Amino acid sequence: MDSADIVIVGGGCMGAATAYYLTQLGAGSVVLIERDTQLGTGSTGRNAGGVRHQFSDPANIALSRESIALFERFEDVVGSPIDFWQDGYLFLLSSEASAARFRESVTLQRSLGLDVAWLTGDEAARMTPGLDAEGVIAATFCAKDGITDPNGVTMGFAKAAQARGLTIRRDTEVTGIDVDGGRITRVRTSRGDIATGTVVNAAGPWAGRVAALAGVTLPITPERRHIFIAHPEAGAGWDDPRFAGRTPASRLMVIDFDTTFYFHREGAGLLFGMGDPSERPGFDLTVKWDFLPAVTEVAARRLPALVDAAVTHAWAGLYEMTPDHNPVIGPLGLDGFYGIAGFSGHGFQQAPAAGRVLADVMLGRDPRFNLAPFAFSRFAAGPASGEHNIV
Ligand SMILES: Cc1cc2nc3c(=O)[nH]c(=O)nc-3n(C[C@H](O)[C@H](O)[C@H](O)COP(=O)(O)OP(=O)(O)OC[C@H]3O[C@@H](n4cnc5c(N)ncnc54)[C@H](O)[C@@H]3O)c2cc1C
């Protein structure tokens, strides 16, 4: 039987970031197992690429802040280039309740030294070509937020970790985790067993299932979310002079918080999405095309250019929801079992800091981070305040 000091389950951004920091710290033999033929095809390969400082929980602000600082220097530090645009995030607030909540968040963000502007609807409209800000009572903007590149980040971490000895097993599914006397002893896979004392559960929306293999209940539920890509007409891009001023030319991310409709430029097209209130937990990734009219109805109010646009393609991915919308980073209730999962739809941007913190915890180093909001034990303790600014 093969053996490894550490087995990581899941080759998305979390598994790759954890592998990067573990191998950098000389953690011994590390094996990353991914059931797909490639890395980054789970939620990581299906997300909108947004990175932001604008959270309500200080722990999430800290994770994003450290991660964005790394994105700014990714090629110098990790060794591979990534596509990274800091054109800002604009949150549009159309109800007194969300304006009041964001007031509190902005006060917190500013107290932590972040430069976040509080704007009127008119000011938001002036900075966003094509936006209809009717009914927007306030908006927030942080210029250091932006859009980056999930594939580049994941592959960059994985490649650098491989150069330091990481073994990657693709096309391999973890089917069992053996536990003896409260300790991890072995991982069973579709391609043979691996003796190990340490397992990292980085299985994203499937992390609850992987935890169950070890007899641990981890409350992470999968929730389908759609992304659509639109062009002004088939074969044309928004930079075509015929469509000038109908959408932002920059990669500004605009989020209509009260409906969760969001959009940003994606190359020559426009990426947009919205949460579906009727969606129930499940692993189905089929595109629900009959949801598109509900999205375009909201979209047409905020970005009228979308009324006549051609939706050229769409895909669905899974959010990995926890009850308080915060992740688990750290021990998972058994000796040698760790988790980095449950980021509730905002994990990609936090992978660098989350991976760094988890590697420190696993190796007995000071993570320089208060992990209480992300502790597994909080689920047994009852409702925690968690993160409010989720989309
Ligand atoms: C539509 C959409 C938009 C989003 N937009 C954003 C955004 O703008 N910004 C942001 O920060 N986040 C966003 N997210 C959230 C983000 O994508 C996730 O938080 C993040 O990708 C989670 O990464 P992960 O590595 O934990 O999970 P994943 O990328 O899903 O990786 C888990 C991996 O584990 C593998 N796996 C599972 N079970 C097993 C097993 N038994 N054996 C072996 N392998 C296994 C899977 O195949 C998968 O590759 C969005 C998500 C969606 C769906």
The ligand as an ORCA input file, in Angstrom:
! r2SCAN-3c Opt
* xyz 0 1
  C     -21.651     30.574    -10.021
  C     -20.600     30.799     -8.968
  C     -20.026     32.068     -8.845
  C     -19.058     32.296     -7.869
  N     -18.448     33.518     -7.837
  C     -17.437     33.722     -6.962
  C     -16.722     34.953     -6.984
  O     -17.018     35.845     -7.767
  N     -15.707     35.103     -6.094
  C     -15.363     34.109     -5.204
  O     -14.455     34.328     -4.413
  N     -16.009     32.939     -5.185
  C     -17.026     32.715     -6.033
  N     -17.682     31.522     -6.029
  C     -17.347     30.530     -4.993
  C     -16.070     29.765     -5.328
  O     -16.159     29.242     -6.620
  C     -15.861     28.641     -4.287
  O     -15.956     29.174     -2.981
  C     -14.495     28.004     -4.457
  O     -14.222     27.702     -5.794
  C     -14.411     26.735     -3.626
  O     -13.227     26.078     -3.988
  P     -12.955     24.607     -3.495
  O     -11.571     24.265     -3.876
  O     -13.324     24.510     -2.042
  O     -14.052     23.712     -4.250
  P     -14.034     23.080     -5.728
  O     -13.442     23.983     -6.716
  O     -15.407     22.573     -5.988
  O     -13.038     21.863     -5.566
  C     -13.414     20.684     -4.890
  C     -12.839     19.524     -5.686
  O     -13.006     18.321     -4.935
  C     -13.187     17.275     -5.855
  N     -13.789     16.146     -5.122
  C     -14.976     16.120     -4.488
  N     -15.165     14.925     -3.921
  C     -14.077     14.178     -4.194
  C     -13.682     12.847     -3.874
  N     -14.464     12.052     -3.144
  N     -12.488     12.392     -4.312
  C     -11.673     13.207     -5.051
  N     -11.997     14.468     -5.396
  C     -13.184     14.960     -4.962
  C     -14.116     17.890     -6.901
  O     -14.062     17.173     -8.125
  C     -13.568     19.309     -7.005
  O     -12.654     19.454     -8.053
  C     -18.671     31.255     -6.978
  C     -19.244     29.983     -7.095
  C     -20.192     29.745     -8.088
  C     -20.796     28.383     -8.218
*
